[in-house]
Amino acid sequence: MKKKSLILGIACAALVAACSSSSGSGDDAGSDAAVVNGCTAYTDMTTGTAVINGPSTAAAAQYSPNCIHVKVGQSVTWNSDFADHPLVAFGGDSPNPIQSTATGTTVTFAFPNAGTFGYHCGIHTTLMFGAVEVTP
């Protein structure tokens, strides 16, 4: 049993290290930014409306898109069932403009400062996560 615990501990440590690595390698916008919540490539949403969709039922599903790039001053809207999938700021730069949200189906936050701001589902923390990269 000790061997299983040791292997599990090593695997967990490797996963944490991979998700908090500071050397992004994506070829999309922000490829030089730190990796936040596994995001290495970001969907460019610098023009138009930035929208992230989450699940509308109790079943866990990844946000789509989960890693996005916007400009300073833009707002991002999340659509999801926040009672079943509470939105929580997690990882990245501080202060994070994403506020915990546990009710409703739509929320919008403005991003006044550059940085990379992580988030996840407060219940499905290992399944539902992402980041908003904000540049000048």
N, C-alpha and C positions, 0 to 999 in steps of 0.2 A: 504494500500500500504506500510506503514511503517513496518508492520509485515513481509511482504514478503521480504523486503530489509534486515531486521534484520536476518531472517532465512538464506537468501542467503549469507549474510556477515559471519555468523557463519560457514556455510558449507564451504565457501572459506577459512576461517582461519584454519579450521580443515584439509582441503586438503593440504594447505601449510605446516602445522606442520607435517603432516604425511610424506610428501615428503622430508622434511629437517631434519627428526629425525636422531639422531646419534647412534641408536642402531640397527644395522642390525641383522637379525635372520635367514638368509638362511643357508642351510647346504652345499652349494657349496663353491668353493674357495672364500676366503675373507669374510666369514660370520661375522667377527668382525669389518669390515670397516663401515664407516658412510653410511647411505642410501643417495644416490645421484640420483635424478630423478626417484625415486621409485624403484631403483635396490636393491634387497635384496639377490638375488642369481645370480651368474655370470657363463656364459658358459666358460669353460676352453679352451683357445686357445693358451696355452703356447708352444705347439708343432705345427710345420707346419705354414701355412699362416693364419693370422688373417684377416677375411673379414666380413664386415657388409654390408648387402644389404638393400637398400631403394627402394621406388617405382620408376618405370621408366615412369610413366604417371603423369598427374596433380592431380589425386586422392590421398588423404592422406592415408597412410598405415604405420603401425609401422615398425621400422627398425628390421631386423632379422639377427642374434640375436641382441637385443638392449643392453644387459648388458653382457660385456665380461671381461675375466681375461687374462692378458698377463704378460710377464716378462719384467723387465727393459731392454731397448735396442731394444725391438721388435717394429715393425711397424704395423699399422692397416690401411687397405684399405677400403674405403667406395665406394660402387657402387650405384648411384642414379641419378636422373635427378635434378641436383642442380639448374637449372633455375626455376623449379617449387617447389623445396624443398631445399632451401639454408641451408647448414650445418653451425651451429653456436655453439661455445663453450658456455656452460651454466651449472653453478653449479660445485661443487667439489673443488678440490685443485687448487692452482695457483702457478706458471704460467701454464696455460693449453696449451699443444702443438697443440691442434686442432685449426686451423685457419678458419675464415669465408670463405666459398666457395659458390659462386652463379653462377658458369658456369661449363660446362663440365658434365661428367658422372662418372669419377673416380678420387679419390684423396687419397693419402697415407701420413700419419703422423707418425714420429718416436716418441717413448715415452722413453726419456732418464732418467726420474726420477720416483721414486715410488710415488704413490698417486692414487686418484680416480678422474677422469676427466669426467665431464658431457658434454653432447651435446644435441641439439634438432634441429628441422626444424625451420627456422626463420619465417615461415608462419603458420605452424600447431603446435604451441608450446605446446599445451595441448594434442595432439594426437601422436606426433612423437618425442621421446626422449629416452635417454639411458645414459650409462656411461661405461668408460673403467677403470677397476681397474688394476693397475700396481704394481707388487711386485718384490723385489730383487730375 
